[in-house]
């Protein structure tokens, strides 16, 4: 998932959740490949972990904004 930050900001909550789900699946695959010695570039694991954190941040921002408008 090579989604840029500005592209993430344009996604709605459902799309962010789909992106998070696929990124978590990618992280799982990378961990398995690393455990079996098939992963050449271990920096990919860090990149994906940061992407997951970034997605969680955008999701939380959307949740807070929705709660603010509901008040």
Secondary structure as UniProt FT lines:
FT   HELIX           5..9
FT   HELIX           13..35
FT   TURN            36..37
FT   HELIX           43..70
//
